[in-house]
């Protein structure tokens, strides 16, 4: 492999870079990994361009340089490398190594999402969700961003992304026209069972208010207890309110409800 790499074969150079990076069958050497990936990247090998971008992004084998990371990810992204498309989108969204540009972030995330990248689906959906939220706050009206928000959040949620499941639940409960509390509960439940405290807290509120489900103080307390155990302050306050302020349940009922596995 080394001989082929020295003769200029880009695939061999890339593989040699991987071996040096991982230290498999050879002494681990990040600088040599960067050296061979650079050789392959300069010949247009997308896998090496992607890995070189990671090295510059993390400062592995080279000084950290976000501009160079974005440069190499762009090279690979233009050749259709999905992970590089996602990473480049993130660079544009955060303004890391490139000028901040949400539209370019959306462009690259869309390309990655269309190829099945779940994180790109989530980030793209959330990007449109935030744009929609901003429009509602500023202009008191919905925009066509809600179609894209719902579409990509749904795609990510269906693939098990708990963040997308939670935000999609919020979308159906508060922003969808007409509101759909049943769908909100469905997605909150999906995220809650994955252990996301925000969804557990919100699901408890749905059960206490009978929003999208039959009113059930027991299930409300159960989900609040799980959320509170993770340090969710709002859930802790809701438990106190249920026990004290509103007298919704007794302390004996609370003990029974909080331990009941739903």
Order of alpha helices (4+ residues) and beta strands (2+ residues): alpha-alpha-alpha-alpha-alpha-alpha-alpha-alpha-alpha-alpha-alpha-alpha-alpha-alpha-alpha
